[in-house]
Amino acid sequence: VAAAFVLLTTHAVFSMSRAPLPDLTFGVLCTASMACFAVTEFGGRRWGLVACCGFAGLAVLAKGPAGVLILVAVALCAIAARPAGLGRLFSPAGLILFLLVALPWWLLAASVTARTFSDNIVRSEWLAWYVPSRWTWRSLTEPIVQSVAILLPWSLVFPFAVTSALRPQDLEGRRRLRVLVVWAAVVLL
């Protein structure tokens, strides 16, 4: 209920809802994937890994290779929660589902000539969008300003939430906080 309230009162949901961008779809799929990972990590339900991989595959369809970052984030979160190993996260069914869902994107990308793919996708969509051609103070601060703006009004209370979250007394609370911080860092960076 709290997450739905935050979502429905976030500025970006309404400002970008009619724009033909895959960002909101990607955000929903990232959230669903994280929820499924949390069900596995903190609830002990193995089906969450399969669903997590399925949502990551859909994220690849929505936003390309950025969807693979979900699996990277899950692996880093698992290490942050329990450094004892990633073996507990291996799910053959989840891997198969991810490949079945994400494979069409890779096949479509591979079917385009290498030059077209390199020029139209890699350079213009990935590199030019995320790596500025010249480094200025504006190019460094713009992502932060944009994040604060689209997350209004919640970006105003974020520092207070972080301060509060950094004070968990129990081990389980600290473990959950590490997972949340690692997930946020991977998604935002």
N, C-alpha and C positions, 0 to 999 in steps of 0.2 A: 504494500500500500504506500509506504514511504517513497519507494523508488518510482512508482507511478506518479505520485504527487510532484516529485522533483522533475521528472520528465515533462509532465504537462505544464509546468511553470517555467521551463527553461526557454529563454528567448530564441535560441537557434532552432528549436523544433518548429516554431511558427514562421520565423524569417526564412528558413530554408525548405519548408515543407512543400512549396510549389515549384521550387527550382529543380530542373532536371539533373540532379547530382546524385551519385550513388552513395554520398557520405552518410545520409541518415539510414539507409538500408544497411550499410557497412557497420554503422554504430549499433544498430539493433542486433545484428548478427554477432558482433563482438560481445555485446552484453549477454546475449543468450548463451554464447559459448562459455563465457566466464561463469555464468550461473550454473551451467552443467558441470564445469570443472569444480566449482565450489560444492556441488552436491556430492561429487566423488571424493574430494579432498576432506571435507568436513562432515559429510553424512555417511561416507562409506559405501555409496551405491555405485557399482561398477558401470551401470548403464549410462551414467553421466559422461564417461569418457567417449563412448560411441556418439552420443548426441553432440558433445563438444567438437569432435572431429567433423561431424556432419555440418554443423553451423560454420566451422572454419572453411569447409569446402564451399559452402554457399557464399561465404565472404570473398573467396577467390573469384567466384563468378561475378560478384558485385563490383569488386575493386581491383581485381588482378592479384599479383603476387603479394600485395599488402595483407591479404587474407592469411598467408603463411605465417605472418607475424603473430597471429593468434596462437599457433602451436609453439612458437618460440616463447611467447609470454607464458603459456601454460608450463612449459619445461622450466623456465626460470622461476616461476612461482612455486613449482613443486620442489625445486632445489632450496628456495628460500624457506619453505614451510618445513621440509624435512630433508636435510642434506644427505640422508642415507642412501639416496639413489633414485634414479628415474625408472628403474625396472617396474615399479608398481604402476607406472602410467602406461606401459605398453598395452595396447589394445588392438589385436589383429582385426577385429571387426570394425573398430574405429578407423584404422588405417585404410582398410578396404573401402569403407564408406567415403572417407575423405578423397581418395583417389577416384572413385566413381563419380563423385560430384564435381571435383575440381578439374578432372582430366579434360572435359570439353573446352575449358578456357585455354589450357596449354596446347591442345590439338589445333584449336582455331588460330592461336598465335603462331604455331609452327607451320600452319598451312600458308601463311602470308610469306612472301619472299623476305629473305633476311634483311635486305636493304630497306624495304618498306617498314618492316617491324622495327628495325633499328631507328629509322628516322621518325616515324609517326608515334611509336609507343615509347621506346626507351628514352629517346632524347626529349621529345616535346611533352610527353605525359608524365614521365617519372623524373628525369633529371632537371629539366627546365622549371618544373613546378616546385620542386623541393630544394634545389640547389641554385641560389641566385647567380647571375652572370657576373655581378660585381658585389663585393662585400661592403656594406655601409652599416651605420648604426641602425638605420631603419630596417634593413634586411634581417638584422639580428633581433630587433625588438618586435617586429610585426607579428610573428607567430604568437608571442605572449599576449600582445594587445588583442589580437583576434580571439584567442582562447578566452580571455577575460570577458570580452564583449559578447561572444556567443553563449557563454555559460551564465550570463546574468539571469537572475539575481543571486545565483548560488556562488558565483566567484567572489562575491563580497563576504560571504560567511566561511569560505574555504579555509582561510588562515586559522579561524577559531576551531573549526572541525579538526584540522591537522594537529593543533596544539592539544586538543582534548584526546585525540586518538593516540598521541605519542605517550600517553600516561597509563597504558593498561598495566595492571598489577599482576595478572595471572599469566601463566605460560601460554595458554590457548589464545588469549587475547593478543599477545605479542606475535604468535605464529600467524594469526589471521591478519594482523596489521602488516607483517612482512609481505604476505601474499598480495594484499591490496596495494601496497606501495610499489612493489615490483611490477604488478599489472599496469598501474597508472604510468609508471616510468616508461615501460615498453610502448604503450599505446600513444603517449604524448610525445615521446622522442622519436 
